[in-house]
Amino acid sequence: MSDITQILNRVEQGEPEAADQLLPLVYQELRQLAAHKMRNELAGQTLQPTALVHEAWLRLGADNQPNWKNRGHFFAAAAEAMRRILVERARKRVAMKRGGGLAPVSLDEVEVAIESETDDRILQINDALEKFVLLEPRKALLVKLRYFAGLTFEEAAQALGIAVPTAKEWWSYSRAWLGLEIRRTAADEQH
């Protein structure tokens, strides 16, 4: 059992000092996830990995951590928090633009958060993902872990409790579904 899992168990048992010990242990991993995502953001963006980690930590409950089932559960929640922060920032920036309509994009080339993500692309993927989560919640979580948090197939598979080949299969299916949904939505908006 990892140190993180042990501390998460202590948090669940109501030990107040356990939450204080959690952040130093997970901080580096969270910062690496945030740095990976921020490395792929547009030049000139103002959000730094450290700020993204701190905002995600606050959204996770800071010193009042909820009951996490395990390490995977914690990092899945962290990935979701980072996704929401980035989507909110993208929405604000698009709203500030004149004529902030969304141009169609393709997910065919999308691997883990490709370079030069635009706010429009983040919002399109997020909108499609919100529909996908209703149909395939576990596959949608894989997308969040890979795309928004930058986890590898191995890390995402571990967090979801599935085999790596299953994660790759789910990823292929998810990319295809999301790509079709984005194209369908763009076509509907043009008519």
Phi, psi and omega per residue, in radians:
M1 nan 2.230 -3.098
S2 -1.237 2.834 3.083
D3 -1.023 -0.683 -3.137
I4 -1.098 -0.801 3.136
T5 -1.084 -0.721 3.118
Q6 -1.084 -0.755 3.131
I7 -1.185 -0.687 3.089
L8 -1.058 -0.668 3.076
N9 -1.120 -0.687 3.118
R10 -1.184 -0.643 3.080
V11 -1.078 -0.767 -3.135
E12 -1.069 -0.594 -3.138
Q13 -1.395 -0.028 3.033
G14 1.580 0.296 3.101
E15 -1.345 1.972 -3.041
P16 -1.109 -0.589 -3.108
E17 -1.321 -0.252 -3.116
A18 -1.138 -0.695 3.127
A19 -1.084 -0.620 3.105
D20 -1.133 -0.533 -3.132
Q21 -1.455 -0.317 -3.074
L22 -1.225 -0.850 -3.050
L23 -0.988 -0.821 3.134
P24 -1.041 -0.573 -3.138
L25 -1.290 -0.674 -3.076
V26 -1.660 -0.193 -3.034
Y27 -0.992 -0.825 -3.085
Q28 -1.112 -0.734 3.113
E29 -1.144 -0.737 3.104
L30 -1.106 -0.702 -3.136
R31 -1.154 -0.661 3.093
Q32 -1.120 -0.734 3.083
L33 -1.066 -0.794 -3.124
A34 -1.159 -0.730 3.140
A35 -1.094 -0.704 3.108
H36 -1.046 -0.821 -3.124
K37 -1.163 -0.750 -3.083
M38 -1.221 -0.501 3.099
R39 -1.072 -0.455 -3.107
N40 -1.705 0.062 3.103
E41 -1.405 2.857 3.132
L42 -1.098 2.569 3.061
A43 -1.065 2.525 3.107
G44 1.569 -0.090 3.094
Q45 -1.165 2.672 -3.029
T46 -1.778 -0.256 -3.134
L47 -1.367 2.216 3.130
Q48 -1.783 2.753 -3.135
P49 -0.947 -0.713 -3.134
T50 -1.073 -0.737 3.126
A51 -1.154 -0.676 3.112
L52 -1.111 -0.749 3.101
V53 -1.087 -0.791 -3.116
H54 -1.119 -0.748 3.113
E55 -1.122 -0.745 3.114
A56 -1.095 -0.747 3.125
W57 -1.036 -0.758 3.113
L58 -1.100 -0.717 -3.141
R59 -1.207 -0.458 3.107
L60 -1.359 -0.202 3.099
G61 2.100 -0.036 3.135
A62 0.860 -2.108 -3.096
D63 -1.364 -0.153 3.111
N64 -1.874 1.092 -3.071
Q65 -1.132 2.407 3.046
P66 -1.241 3.128 3.131
N67 -1.402 1.858 3.118
W68 -1.553 2.394 3.130
K69 -1.219 -0.687 -3.106
N70 -2.949 -3.069 -3.130
R71 -1.041 -0.754 3.134
G72 -1.073 -0.719 3.116
H73 -1.078 -0.766 3.136
F74 -1.066 -0.856 -3.080
F75 -1.249 -0.485 3.031
A76 -1.139 -0.731 3.106
A77 -1.159 -0.669 3.104
A78 -1.122 -0.727 3.104
A79 -1.076 -0.741 3.121
E80 -1.107 -0.733 3.125
A81 -1.094 -0.775 3.118
M82 -1.108 -0.714 3.111
R83 -1.029 -0.840 -3.110
R84 -1.093 -0.704 3.124
I85 -1.083 -0.834 -3.115
L86 -1.151 -0.659 3.119
V87 -1.180 -0.744 3.114
E88 -1.061 -0.752 3.112
R89 -1.103 -0.747 3.140
A90 -1.102 -0.742 3.125
R91 -1.070 -0.735 3.132
K92 -1.101 -0.748 -3.118
R93 -1.195 -0.685 3.112
V94 -1.145 -0.702 -3.139
A95 -1.111 -0.514 -3.133
M96 -1.354 -0.391 3.125
K97 -1.297 2.675 3.006
R98 -1.352 2.431 3.106
G99 0.978 0.834 -3.028
G100 -1.164 0.656 3.093
G101 -1.169 2.724 -3.092
L102 -1.707 2.263 3.084
A103 -1.521 2.570 -3.134
P104 -1.135 2.531 3.082
V105 -2.346 2.852 3.121
S106 -2.013 2.454 3.071
L107 -1.636 0.095 -3.075
D108 -0.973 -0.696 -3.086
E109 -1.663 0.041 -3.069
V110 -1.259 2.127 2.862
E111 -1.963 -2.502 -3.108
V112 -1.240 2.013 3.054
A113 0.454 1.433 -3.054
I114 -1.158 2.873 -3.097
E115 -1.066 2.716 3.019
S116 0.985 0.748 3.056
E117 -1.017 2.404 3.054
T118 -1.756 2.764 3.085
D119 -1.045 -0.686 3.137
D120 -1.050 -0.765 -3.110
R121 -1.145 -0.774 3.125
I122 -1.026 -0.753 -3.124
L123 -1.194 -0.692 3.111
Q124 -1.099 -0.791 3.138
I125 -1.133 -0.740 3.131
N126 -1.100 -0.758 3.136
D127 -1.082 -0.757 3.101
A128 -1.148 -0.678 -3.131
L129 -1.120 -0.618 3.098
E130 -1.102 -0.574 3.066
K131 -1.321 -0.718 -3.104
F132 -1.098 -0.650 -3.105
V133 -1.087 -0.481 3.110
L134 -1.256 -0.513 -3.128
L135 -1.607 -0.730 -3.020
E136 -2.403 1.299 -3.031
P137 -1.044 -0.683 -3.113
R138 -1.265 -0.666 3.083
K139 -1.170 -0.649 3.088
A140 -1.120 -0.659 3.094
L141 -1.126 -0.667 3.067
L142 -1.035 -0.756 3.113
V143 -1.058 -0.784 3.131
K144 -1.053 -0.779 -3.121
L145 -1.136 -0.743 -3.093
R146 -1.372 -0.890 -2.989
Y147 -1.384 -0.839 -3.056
F148 -1.538 -0.518 -3.134
A149 -1.821 -0.238 3.061
G150 1.361 0.345 3.121
L151 -1.203 2.599 3.042
T152 -1.289 2.974 3.066
F153 -1.035 -0.711 -3.111
E154 -1.107 -0.804 -3.130
E155 -1.159 -0.758 3.139
A156 -1.145 -0.724 3.113
A157 -1.063 -0.744 3.125
Q158 -1.101 -0.762 -3.135
A159 -1.101 -0.598 -3.127
L160 -1.565 -0.184 -3.121
G161 1.254 0.621 3.128
I162 -2.189 2.932 3.101
A163 -1.358 2.668 3.137
V164 -1.028 -0.782 3.098
P165 -1.040 -0.604 3.080
T166 -1.139 -0.741 3.110
A167 -1.052 -0.731 3.124
K168 -1.153 -0.682 3.100
E169 -1.128 -0.800 3.111
W170 -1.069 -0.700 -3.124
W171 -1.077 -0.786 3.128
S172 -1.075 -0.808 3.120
Y173 -1.071 -0.803 -3.095
S174 -1.093 -0.783 3.119
R175 -1.032 -0.773 -3.132
A176 -1.119 -0.812 -3.123
W177 -1.081 -0.833 -3.116
L178 -1.118 -0.705 3.106
G179 -1.062 -0.777 3.100
L180 -1.101 -0.730 -3.126
E181 -1.142 -0.710 3.127
I182 -1.125 -0.770 3.119
R183 -1.141 -0.702 3.120
R184 -1.100 -0.784 3.139
T185 -1.113 -0.739 3.130
A186 -1.115 -0.707 3.122
A187 -1.132 -0.718 3.107
D188 -1.091 -0.667 -3.117
E189 -1.233 -0.464 3.138
Q190 -1.363 -0.346 -3.117
H191 -1.691 nan nan
